[in-house]
């Protein structure tokens, strides 16, 4: 692949990742505000009426609202963080040298972020389930997320080894 094609692909991917990052931030703010308003509505007997805006609680489950709020507080920053790491990796690709030690560390951080997010999802379900009477806890293992974690840890090792081999080659006469 030519440098021009690599740079244009990196530019397109950077734009896409940036769009995902900002859309996540915007949707996240709206989501968190909505869930927060629904929790307040739940405590006020089912509705809020302020500043000519009326919010009614569309659910009967305070635990579901709290789980949604906590989930949003965990997942939204995680997606934004992953996007930032991907943008930094794409910047090295655009420069023509993606096999740098920092990219191996970035891939490891992305994998760890996804793993921590998955573990927090389980922890939130357990805490909410134990905190409220008559709350059903459903566990489902997200195999795609865990496979992604494994693949990213493997790719980070590939990047580490690629960097080492490239540096070794540079030292060879």
C-alpha positions as CSV (number, residue, x, y, z in Angstrom):
1,X,0.0,0.0,0.0
2,X,1.4,3.4,-1.0
3,X,2.0,6.1,1.6
4,X,-0.7,8.2,0.0
5,X,-3.3,5.4,0.3
6,X,-2.2,4.7,3.9
7,X,-2.5,8.4,4.8
8,X,-5.9,8.7,3.2
9,X,-7.2,5.6,4.9
10,X,-5.9,6.9,8.2
11,X,-7.6,10.2,7.6
12,X,-10.9,8.6,6.8
13,X,-10.7,6.3,9.8
14,X,-9.7,9.3,12.0
15,X,-12.8,11.2,10.8
16,X,-15.0,8.1,11.5
17,X,-13.6,7.6,15.0
18,X,-13.9,11.3,15.8
19,X,-17.6,11.2,14.7
20,X,-18.2,8.2,16.9
21,X,-16.5,9.9,19.8
22,X,-18.5,13.1,19.6
23,X,-21.8,11.3,18.9
24,X,-21.2,9.2,22.0
25,X,-20.5,12.4,24.0
26,X,-23.7,14.1,22.7
27,X,-25.9,11.0,23.1
28,X,-24.4,10.3,26.5
29,X,-25.2,13.8,27.8
30,X,-28.8,13.4,26.6
31,X,-29.1,9.9,28.0
32,X,-27.7,10.7,31.4
33,X,-29.9,13.8,31.6
34,X,-33.0,11.7,30.7
35,X,-32.2,8.9,33.1
36,X,-31.4,11.4,35.9
37,X,-34.8,13.2,35.2
38,X,-36.6,9.8,35.2
39,X,-35.0,9.0,38.6
40,X,-36.2,12.3,40.0
41,X,-39.6,11.7,38.5
42,X,-39.8,8.3,40.1
43,X,-39.1,9.9,43.5
44,X,-41.7,12.7,42.9
45,X,-44.5,10.2,42.3
46,X,-44.0,9.7,38.6
47,X,-43.5,13.2,37.0
48,X,-41.5,16.4,37.0
49,X,-42.9,19.7,35.7
50,X,-40.3,22.4,35.6
51,X,-39.5,25.2,33.1
52,X,-42.4,24.2,31.0
53,X,-40.9,20.7,30.5
54,X,-42.7,17.7,31.7
55,X,-41.0,14.4,32.4
56,X,-42.8,11.3,33.4
57,X,-41.4,8.1,34.5
58,X,-42.0,5.5,31.8
59,X,-40.8,2.6,33.9
60,X,-41.9,1.0,37.1
61,X,-38.3,0.0,38.2
62,X,-36.0,2.3,40.1
63,X,-33.3,-0.4,40.0
64,X,-33.4,-0.4,36.2
65,X,-33.1,3.4,36.1
66,X,-30.2,3.4,38.6
67,X,-28.5,0.6,36.6
68,X,-28.9,2.6,33.4
69,X,-27.5,5.7,35.0
70,X,-24.4,3.9,36.4
71,X,-24.0,2.0,33.1
72,X,-24.0,5.2,31.2
73,X,-21.5,6.7,33.6
74,X,-19.2,3.8,32.9
75,X,-19.8,3.0,29.2
76,X,-19.8,6.6,27.8
77,X,-16.4,7.6,29.1
78,X,-15.0,4.2,28.2
79,X,-16.1,4.6,24.5
80,X,-14.6,8.1,24.4
81,X,-11.4,6.9,25.9
82,X,-11.1,4.1,23.4
83,X,-11.8,6.5,20.6
84,X,-9.0,8.8,21.8
85,X,-6.6,5.9,21.9
86,X,-7.6,4.8,18.3
87,X,-7.1,8.4,17.1
88,X,-3.6,8.3,18.5
89,X,-2.9,5.0,16.8
90,X,-4.3,6.4,13.5
91,X,-2.0,9.4,13.8
92,X,1.0,7.2,13.8
93,X,-0.4,5.3,10.8
94,X,-0.8,8.7,9.0
95,X,2.8,9.5,9.7
96,X,3.8,6.2,8.1
97,X,5.1,4.5,11.2
98,X,2.5,2.6,13.2
99,X,5.0,0.2,14.8
100,X,5.9,2.3,17.7
101,X,6.0,1.2,21.4
102,X,3.3,3.6,22.3
103,X,0.8,1.8,20.0
104,X,1.3,-1.5,21.8
105,X,0.6,0.3,25.1
106,X,-2.5,2.0,23.5
107,X,-3.9,-1.4,22.3
108,X,-3.3,-2.8,25.8
109,X,-5.2,0.2,27.3
110,X,-8.1,-0.3,24.9
111,X,-8.3,-4.0,25.8
112,X,-8.1,-3.3,29.5
113,X,-10.8,-0.6,29.2
114,X,-13.2,-3.0,27.5
115,X,-12.4,-5.7,30.1
116,X,-13.0,-3.3,33.0
117,X,-16.2,-2.1,31.5
118,X,-17.5,-5.7,31.2
119,X,-16.5,-6.5,34.8
120,X,-18.2,-3.3,36.0
121,X,-21.3,-4.2,34.1
122,X,-21.5,-7.5,36.2
123,X,-20.6,-5.6,39.4
124,X,-23.4,-3.1,38.9
125,X,-25.9,-5.9,38.3
126,X,-24.8,-7.6,41.5
127,X,-24.9,-4.5,43.6
128,X,-28.3,-3.3,42.2
129,X,-29.7,-6.9,42.6
130,X,-28.6,-7.1,46.3
131,X,-29.7,-3.5,47.1
132,X,-33.3,-3.8,46.1
133,X,-35.9,-6.4,47.1
134,X,-37.5,-8.5,44.4
135,X,-34.9,-7.5,41.8
136,X,-34.1,-10.1,39.2
137,X,-30.4,-10.3,38.1
138,X,-29.8,-11.5,34.5
139,X,-26.3,-12.4,33.6
140,X,-25.3,-12.8,30.0
141,X,-21.7,-13.2,28.9
142,X,-20.8,-10.9,26.1
143,X,-18.5,-13.2,24.1
144,X,-17.8,-10.6,21.4
145,X,-16.5,-8.2,24.0
146,X,-14.3,-10.8,25.6
147,X,-13.0,-12.1,22.3
148,X,-12.2,-8.4,21.4
149,X,-10.3,-8.1,24.6
150,X,-8.2,-11.3,23.8
151,X,-7.7,-10.1,20.2
152,X,-6.5,-6.7,21.4
153,X,-4.1,-8.1,23.9
154,X,-2.7,-10.4,21.2
155,X,-2.4,-7.4,18.7
156,X,-0.6,-5.4,21.4
157,X,2.0,-8.2,21.7
158,X,2.3,-8.3,17.9
159,X,2.9,-4.5,17.9
160,X,5.5,-4.9,20.7
161,X,7.3,-7.7,18.7
162,X,7.0,-5.7,15.4
163,X,8.6,-2.7,17.1
164,X,11.4,-4.8,18.5
165,X,12.1,-6.4,15.1
166,X,12.0,-3.1,13.3
167,X,14.4,-1.5,15.9
168,X,16.7,-4.6,15.6
169,X,16.7,-4.3,11.8
170,X,17.7,-0.6,12.0
171,X,20.8,-1.7,14.1
172,X,21.8,-4.3,11.5
173,X,24.4,-3.1,9.0
